[in-house]
Amino acid sequence: MKQLFSRCGVAAVVFAAFFGAKFAFAAAMPEEIEKQLSERLPAAFVPIPASGATKIFPLVSDKRKSPDRKYAITVDGTPFAITAIGDGGKLVEMSVPAGLHTEEFTNRWFKAEDVFGKIKWKLEPYTPEVPCLAYLSGGKGPLELVAKIPGGTPCAVLGTVVANKSSQKLVQVRKPLKGGGQENSFMLVFLKENPPVKTQAEYDARAKQMMAEHAFRTGRPWGKMFPSVLGNTSCFECAAMAADASTYMFDGDLGSGERFEKVDEIRSGDVVHFKSHYIFVIYRKGSQLTTIEGNMNETVRQSSSAYSVSGGKFFAHGAEREFTHGFHKWTPNK
């Protein structure tokens, strides 16, 4: 009996250790990280759970740290707002949906590992010399383009995290972004340097990249009063998409570049206006145009057959349209 009790006791200790390890909180974020974040909140961010799950559970409270299993938060690429850091960097408070089928938001506490995943914290200053594209985690989906960061913008690298199956540096930057039902002054994003293209080879590579962006995919909602993703002010709908393409490729805007008014002058990289609609010409090959546009049936459309030019005239689906003007954005270096 004594031997049996001893074995049971050992088993209980092992089980308790396993159970405790499984549900224990991850190590706290370093003090300098906690300070860096806390002084620059609220910040828009899409959680990256360490478990890789599509749902995370808030805690009952910052005092009662057990998960509230009745209230699951779906991580699908929608940004929330980080509003506070607690318990010495072990807890993160976020503004999240108050419930299903509601547009109301409420603040709830989460384990830090359910928000930042398996991050390797390392605080470093970072000021990109060239324009950058800013991305949020897309949950299980691809990274989502959300903004352009001008070169020379002071930022802070918080650490390295795995997102969308690749290692990414998580960067804190002062840039307004809506999330968690509010406008946030800061955001936590992944940055990709994006200098203006200069050569044809660079153009081809960037065009391929742009056409693959999840934010610019064919069928993505882009309808009435839809704003620019990359921060082109006063641009909406089709103008916003044309401006974003110009920014993405050349760090320009809708009306930058050399204006022209003859259809035959259309070339790759141009913004084109006909009647009351803007398009961006990715390529011109002979008479055929490969284009990207917004607000086409309230969505984005990429096409290699919708538009063409012939005999000094502009055509959409074979029907002549009233061409007004365009802007040459670049001349490739040899």
C-alpha positions, -999 to 999 in steps of 0.1 A, spaced: 0 0 0 28 24 9 45 17 -25 12 22 -43 6 55 -26 41 66 -35 36 58 -71 2 76 -71 18 106 -54 45 108 -81 19 105 -108 -1 133 -92 29 155 -90 38 148 -127 2 154 -138 0 187 -118 33 199 -133 21 191 -168 -13 207 -162 3 237 -147 28 241 -175 1 237 -201 -21 265 -186 6 287 -171 11 321 -186 39 327 -210 69 347 -198 63 384 -194 74 407 -222 106 425 -213 102 457 -192 114 479 -220 89 464 -244 61 469 -219 71 505 -215 74 511 -253 39 497 -259 22 512 -229 33 547 -237 20 544 -273 -16 531 -270 -41 525 -283 -26 507 -313 -43 487 -341 -32 451 -344 -44 417 -355 -35 390 -329 -12 361 -339 -20 333 -314 9 311 -304 -14 280 -309 -21 290 -345 -58 288 -337 -84 309 -355 -101 318 -322 -88 331 -289 -106 333 -256 -106 364 -233 -100 361 -196 -127 365 -171 -108 396 -159 -73 408 -152 -78 394 -116 -94 361 -126 -71 348 -153 -91 318 -164 -103 318 -200 -140 327 -206 -149 297 -228 -183 311 -236 -168 341 -255 -145 332 -285 -129 359 -306 -123 350 -342 -89 360 -356 -96 366 -393 -74 396 -402 -97 422 -387 -77 447 -366 -85 452 -329 -72 479 -307 -46 472 -279 -56 494 -251 -35 484 -222 -7 461 -209 -11 445 -175 3 420 -150 40 430 -157 36 423 -194 18 390 -192 -17 404 -201 -29 425 -230 -62 444 -230 -79 447 -264 -111 464 -277 -130 435 -294 -165 428 -306 -190 428 -278 -207 398 -292 -220 381 -324 -238 401 -350 -231 435 -333 -210 465 -342 -204 474 -306 -170 468 -290 -158 461 -254 -124 459 -237 -113 424 -226 -81 410 -212 -61 382 -230 -29 362 -224 0 380 -241 8 348 -260 -27 348 -275 -20 383 -289 16 382 -299 22 345 -304 57 331 -302 74 364 -306 111 369 -299 111 403 -282 140 427 -291 135 464 -291 154 483 -318 150 517 -333 142 516 -371 139 545 -395 135 533 -431 153 553 -457 127 545 -484 89 542 -485 75 510 -470 43 490 -473 26 482 -440 9 448 -435 -13 433 -408 -16 396 -401 -44 380 -421 -51 353 -395 -49 321 -415 -50 341 -447 -23 362 -465 -9 394 -450 -32 424 -456 -18 456 -470 -31 485 -449 -9 516 -454 22 533 -469 49 545 -445 70 574 -459 108 570 -458 123 588 -428 95 578 -405 108 569 -370 96 534 -360 105 508 -334 110 471 -340 95 451 -311 107 417 -321 103 389 -346 72 368 -350 60 341 -375 31 353 -396 18 338 -427 44 310 -424 73 334 -426 94 353 -401 84 390 -398 97 419 -378 69 435 -358 71 472 -360 54 500 -340 47 531 -360 27 563 -355 1 560 -382 -37 563 -378 -56 531 -384 -91 520 -375 -94 489 -353 -115 477 -324 -142 502 -333 -120 533 -329 -93 553 -347 -59 545 -333 -29 568 -335 -4 538 -337 -4 505 -353 17 473 -350 26 461 -385 51 443 -407 70 466 -430 83 459 -465 106 484 -481 91 497 -513 113 522 -532 100 536 -565 108 514 -595 135 527 -619 142 499 -644 120 477 -665 131 446 -645 121 464 -612 88 474 -628 80 439 -639 88 424 -605 67 451 -587 38 448 -611 37 410 -604 38 417 -567 10 443 -569 -13 420 -588 -8 393 -562 -17 416 -532 -47 404 -513 -59 440 -509 -60 445 -547 -74 411 -557 -101 409 -583 -135 408 -566 -123 426 -534 -151 450 -523 -142 486 -535 -174 505 -541 -190 538 -534 -168 562 -513 -142 534 -507 -110 552 -496 -74 548 -506 -56 520 -488 -22 537 -491 -33 571 -478 -40 591 -509 -62 618 -494 -93 630 -512 -93 599 -534 -122 575 -534 -136 547 -555 -119 543 -589 -96 573 -583 -84 557 -550 -74 525 -568 -56 543 -596 -38 564 -570 -29 534 -549 -14 517 -579 7 548 -587 18 549 -551 26 512 -550 47 514 -581 63 549 -581 55 565 -547 33 589 -567 -3 599 -565 -33 603 -589 -22 634 -607 16 631 -605 37 627 -636 33 641 -671 -2 648 -684 -11 637 -719 -43 639 -739 -38 616 -769 -50 579 -767 -20 567 -788 4 579 -761 -9 554 -735 19 532 -722 27 509 -693 25 526 -659 0 553 -668 -31 565 -650 -59 569 -676 -92 587 -673 -121 582 -696 -155 597 -692 -160 595 -654 -137 566 -646 -100 561 -637 -79 530 -644 -42 521 -640 -25 506 -670 -1 479 -658 10 470 -693 3 480 -729 12 453 -754 2 465 -789 -34 476 -788 -43 456 -756 -41 470 -721 -36 451 -688 -53 471 -662 -64 473 -625 -94 494 -614 -116 500 -584 -154 505 -583 -161 482 -612 -194 468 -601 -183 480 -566 -152 457 -567 -116 456 -578 -110 442 -612 -77 432 -629 -80 424 -666 -60 418 -697 -90 421 -721 -114 448 -708 -96 478 -725 -78 484 -758 -67 513 -780 -69 514 -818 -68 542 -844 -65 569 -818 -96 557 -800 -102 541 -766 -123 510 -762 -140 492 -732 -152 457 -740 -151 466 -777 -172 498 -774 -156 532 -779 -154 554 -747 -146 590 -744 -109 593 -734 -101 626 -717 -65 624 -704 -38 604 -686 -6 607 -667 28 592 -676 43 581 -643 78 570 -654 104 564 -681 123 532 -674 161 534 -670 180 511 -693 
